[in-house]
Amino acid sequence: MSEQDMSGKEKTLFGKGLNPSNILPQKLTLESKIKFRCHPVVECFTACCGGIKIILTPYDILMLKKRLEIPAHEFLEQYTTPVYLEQTDMPGVALKLREDDNKCPFVTPEGCTVYTDRPSACRYYPVGMADFHEGQGTMGEGADHKDEEKFFFIVKEDHCKGFLEDKEWTVAEWRADQGVDVRDEMNKDWLRLVMRRKSYGHQAALSEQAKRMFFMASTDLDHFRRFVLESSFLDTYIIDDETLETLKTDDVELMLFSFKYLANALFGAEGLSIRQDKIEAKVAEIKQRQDDSVTQSISDYKEIKKARGEEVDPDL
């Protein structure tokens, strides 16, 4: 998988433009007021829907594939392209733009055809948010995220005429109108995984198996559900009956469970319990490998001594 090169403006996981010149140098709060309105009569209507990179979160994918009434794998094949997330080795997907005009596949001259289920990045614009300390990431049970710095900022691009409208909002009112708060709640644990990985830098690469697991759990809940119910997963992890029944039918709960599983599998976070017999078997396996290694080392040592014509200690 290679990072797709895309020209023009980009929108990241947080809906923040990568061009610093577009970010107004002012920290906003939920009570800060902004003037902005986007509607079909505004001169630049849908101009912001082209030449962009919109990363899709798991919740975005879930909502869009339900809206289109197609399985996740079909949605991924038809509407997305592979990317790496936030300059990490974590694989994800972005919307695949149309080849003829380099625009979002769901936009028309009349507007967005999936507007009520549009991706999270689209909902943020033009109010970005900084909400994560990349160098931190305590993900154990009881971790406290209340001290996370949170502030908002405006992304103002030259083409956008929405700022000339006279509609005034507080940041909180704008976010509520755009449905951002719900998306933030759905996305937060997944974003924490990505930002925790980013904080590690490149000194420790994910294994190919870990990458495949992260991609599968983040993009294809149908596949992840089969993994939970039909593989050896339930032989390894302790899942109570009520939770298990919920995971069989509730996609949102399954998605949130997948974040907990990934945090445990990738970072050793608490939240999932491994069966005792599996722990004991793993300990025995590690001990056996250590014993085999010692035995092999002794055998190699004896062979070297013999080759040199030296006497071998009979107690070895």
GULUMDO-700418 format. One record per residue (C-alpha): residue number from 1; residue in one letter; y negated, z negated, x negated. Coordinates in steps of 0.2 Angstrom, whole numbers. Example, Ala and Ser with C-alpha at 12.3 -4.5 7.8 and 13.67 -1.06 7.14 Angstrom:
BEGIN
resi:resn:yy:zz:xx
1:A:22:-39:-62 $
2:S:5:-36:-68 $
END
This chain:
BEGIN
resi:resn:yy:zz:xx
1:M:0:0:0 $
2:S:-17:4:-7 $
3:E:-34:-1:-1 $
4:Q:-42:13:9 $
5:D:-58:19:2 $
6:M:-71:20:16 $
7:S:-89:25:15 $
8:G:-104:19:24 $
9:K:-106:1:31 $
10:E:-92:-11:32 $
11:K:-88:-26:43 $
12:T:-77:-39:36 $
13:L:-66:-52:44 $
14:F:-82:-62:48 $
15:G:-92:-47:54 $
16:K:-103:-48:39 $
17:G:-110:-32:31 $
18:L:-105:-30:13 $
19:N:-123:-23:9 $
20:P:-133:-39:5 $
21:S:-149:-29:8 $
22:N:-144:-29:27 $
23:I:-143:-48:28 $
24:L:-159:-57:32 $
25:P:-162:-71:20 $
26:Q:-163:-85:33 $
27:K:-150:-98:38 $
28:L:-149:-100:57 $
29:T:-141:-113:68 $
30:L:-134:-112:86 $
31:E:-151:-116:93 $
32:S:-160:-103:83 $
33:K:-168:-89:93 $
34:I:-165:-70:90 $
35:K:-172:-54:99 $
36:F:-158:-42:102 $
37:R:-150:-31:115 $
38:C:-138:-17:115 $
39:H:-136:-5:130 $
40:P:-132:13:134 $
41:V:-151:18:135 $
42:V:-155:11:117 $
43:E:-158:26:105 $
44:C:-144:21:93 $
45:F:-131:17:106 $
46:T:-113:18:97 $
47:A:-121:23:80 $
48:C:-114:7:73 $
49:C:-96:12:78 $
50:G:-94:25:64 $
51:G:-92:24:45 $
52:I:-86:6:47 $
53:K:-71:-4:41 $
54:I:-66:-16:55 $
55:I:-52:-28:50 $
56:L:-41:-33:64 $
57:T:-35:-51:66 $
58:P:-18:-55:74 $
59:Y:-27:-59:90 $
60:D:-37:-43:90 $
61:I:-20:-33:89 $
62:L:-12:-44:102 $
63:M:-26:-40:115 $
64:L:-28:-22:110 $
65:K:-9:-18:112 $
66:K:-9:-27:128 $
67:R:-24:-17:134 $
68:L:-16:-1:129 $
69:E:1:-6:136 $
70:I:11:-1:120 $
71:P:22:-11:108 $
72:A:14:-18:92 $
73:H:23:-6:81 $
74:E:16:9:91 $
75:F:-2:2:90 $
76:L:-1:-1:72 $
77:E:6:17:68 $
78:Q:-7:26:79 $
79:Y:-23:16:77 $
80:T:-23:7:61 $
81:T:-22:9:42 $
82:P:-16:-3:29 $
83:V:-29:-14:19 $
84:Y:-29:-29:8 $
85:L:-39:-44:16 $
86:E:-54:-51:8 $
87:Q:-50:-45:-10 $
88:T:-33:-54:-10 $
89:D:-15:-47:-11 $
90:M:-13:-52:8 $
91:P:-9:-36:18 $
92:G:-17:-32:34 $
93:V:-24:-18:44 $
94:A:-41:-10:49 $
95:L:-44:2:63 $
96:K:-41:20:59 $
97:L:-56:30:61 $
98:R:-55:47:69 $
99:E:-54:61:57 $
100:D:-66:73:65 $
101:D:-81:61:66 $
102:N:-77:46:56 $
103:K:-79:35:72 $
104:C:-69:21:80 $
105:P:-55:29:90 $
106:F:-60:19:106 $
107:V:-78:24:106 $
108:T:-86:38:117 $
109:P:-104:44:120 $
110:E:-103:32:135 $
111:G:-98:17:125 $
112:C:-82:7:121 $
113:T:-67:11:131 $
114:V:-59:-6:126 $
115:Y:-75:-16:127 $
116:T:-68:-32:135 $
117:D:-54:-32:122 $
118:R:-64:-26:107 $
119:P:-61:-33:90 $
120:S:-68:-49:84 $
121:A:-79:-40:71 $
122:C:-88:-30:84 $
123:R:-92:-46:94 $
124:Y:-101:-54:79 $
125:Y:-113:-40:76 $
126:P:-127:-43:72 $
127:V:-125:-62:70 $
128:G:-114:-66:56 $
129:M:-106:-83:52 $
130:A:-102:-92:36 $
131:D:-89:-106:41 $
132:F:-77:-108:26 $
133:H:-77:-115:9 $
134:E:-67:-103:-1 $
135:G:-63:-116:-15 $
136:Q:-56:-129:-2 $
137:G:-42:-127:10 $
138:T:-33:-143:14 $
139:M:-20:-137:26 $
140:G:-9:-152:28 $
141:E:-6:-161:44 $
142:G:-22:-171:49 $
143:A:-33:-160:38 $
144:D:-51:-163:42 $
145:H:-62:-147:44 $
146:K:-77:-155:51 $
147:D:-86:-155:34 $
148:E:-85:-136:33 $
149:E:-102:-129:31 $
150:K:-107:-118:46 $
151:F:-122:-107:47 $
152:F:-127:-90:55 $
153:F:-137:-76:48 $
154:I:-143:-59:55 $
155:V:-137:-42:49 $
156:K:-151:-30:52 $
157:E:-147:-11:48 $
158:D:-161:2:48 $
159:H:-152:13:61 $
160:C:-151:-2:74 $
161:K:-165:-1:87 $
162:G:-157:-16:97 $
163:F:-170:-28:88 $
164:L:-184:-19:96 $
165:E:-178:-25:113 $
166:D:-187:-39:121 $
167:K:-171:-49:126 $
168:E:-172:-66:118 $
169:W:-156:-77:115 $
170:T:-151:-93:105 $
171:V:-137:-89:93 $
172:A:-126:-100:105 $
173:E:-131:-90:120 $
174:W:-127:-73:111 $
175:R:-110:-79:104 $
176:A:-105:-85:122 $
177:D:-111:-69:129 $
178:Q:-100:-59:117 $
179:G:-85:-70:118 $
180:V:-86:-75:100 $
181:D:-81:-93:102 $
182:V:-64:-89:110 $
183:R:-61:-77:96 $
184:D:-66:-90:83 $
185:E:-54:-103:90 $
186:M:-39:-90:90 $
187:N:-43:-83:73 $
188:K:-47:-99:63 $
189:D:-30:-104:56 $
190:W:-26:-87:51 $
191:L:-43:-85:43 $
192:R:-40:-101:33 $
193:L:-24:-94:26 $
194:V:-34:-78:20 $
195:M:-48:-89:13 $
196:R:-36:-101:5 $
197:R:-27:-87:-4 $
198:K:-44:-79:-9 $
199:S:-48:-96:-17 $
200:Y:-33:-94:-29 $
201:G:-39:-78:-37 $
202:H:-27:-67:-45 $
203:Q:-18:-79:-56 $
204:A:-3:-81:-44 $
205:A:3:-65:-35 $
206:L:13:-66:-19 $
207:S:30:-60:-20 $
208:E:35:-44:-10 $
209:Q:45:-54:2 $
210:A:30:-66:5 $
211:K:19:-51:8 $
212:R:31:-43:20 $
213:M:32:-59:30 $
214:F:13:-62:31 $
215:F:11:-44:37 $
216:M:25:-45:50 $
217:A:19:-62:57 $
218:S:1:-56:57 $
219:T:3:-39:65 $
220:D:19:-38:75 $
221:L:23:-53:86 $
222:D:37:-44:94 $
223:H:46:-43:77 $
224:F:41:-61:73 $
225:R:49:-67:89 $
226:R:65:-58:85 $
227:F:64:-66:67 $
228:V:62:-84:75 $
229:L:75:-81:89 $
230:E:88:-70:81 $
231:S:88:-74:62 $
232:S:94:-90:53 $
233:F:76:-97:56 $
234:L:82:-110:69 $
235:D:96:-115:57 $
236:T:83:-119:45 $
237:Y:68:-127:55 $
238:I:69:-140:68 $
239:I:60:-133:84 $
240:D:61:-144:100 $
241:D:67:-136:115 $
242:E:51:-136:125 $
243:T:42:-127:110 $
244:L:56:-115:109 $
245:E:55:-110:127 $
246:T:37:-107:126 $
247:L:39:-96:110 $
248:K:51:-85:120 $
249:T:37:-80:133 $
250:D:20:-85:127 $
251:D:12:-73:115 $
252:V:-3:-83:111 $
253:E:7:-99:107 $
254:L:19:-88:97 $
255:M:4:-81:87 $
256:L:-3:-99:84 $
257:F:15:-104:79 $
258:S:16:-90:66 $
259:F:0:-96:58 $
260:K:8:-114:56 $
261:Y:24:-105:49 $
262:L:14:-95:36 $
263:A:4:-110:31 $
264:N:21:-119:28 $
265:A:30:-105:19 $
266:L:16:-99:8 $
267:F:6:-115:4 $
268:G:19:-129:8 $
269:A:8:-136:22 $
270:E:15:-149:34 $
271:G:19:-145:52 $
272:L:36:-139:52 $
273:S:52:-149:48 $
274:I:67:-142:38 $
275:R:84:-148:43 $
276:Q:91:-161:32 $
277:D:107:-151:28 $
278:K:97:-136:22 $
279:I:87:-147:11 $
280:E:102:-155:3 $
281:A:110:-138:1 $
282:K:95:-132:-8 $
283:V:94:-147:-19 $
284:A:113:-144:-23 $
285:E:109:-125:-26 $
286:I:95:-130:-39 $
287:K:106:-143:-47 $
288:Q:120:-130:-49 $
289:R:109:-117:-57 $
290:Q:103:-130:-69 $
291:D:121:-136:-73 $
292:D:126:-117:-76 $
293:S:111:-115:-87 $
294:V:115:-130:-98 $
295:T:133:-124:-99 $
296:Q:128:-106:-104 $
297:S:116:-113:-117 $
298:I:130:-124:-125 $
299:S:142:-109:-125 $
300:D:129:-98:-133 $
301:Y:126:-112:-146 $
302:K:144:-113:-150 $
303:E:145:-94:-152 $
304:I:130:-94:-164 $
305:K:138:-108:-174 $
306:K:155:-99:-175 $
307:A:146:-83:-181 $
308:R:138:-92:-195 $
309:G:155:-100:-200 $
310:E:148:-117:-196 $
311:E:159:-131:-189 $
312:V:157:-134:-170 $
313:D:155:-152:-163 $
314:P:171:-155:-153 $
315:D:161:-166:-141 $
316:L:151:-151:-135 $
END
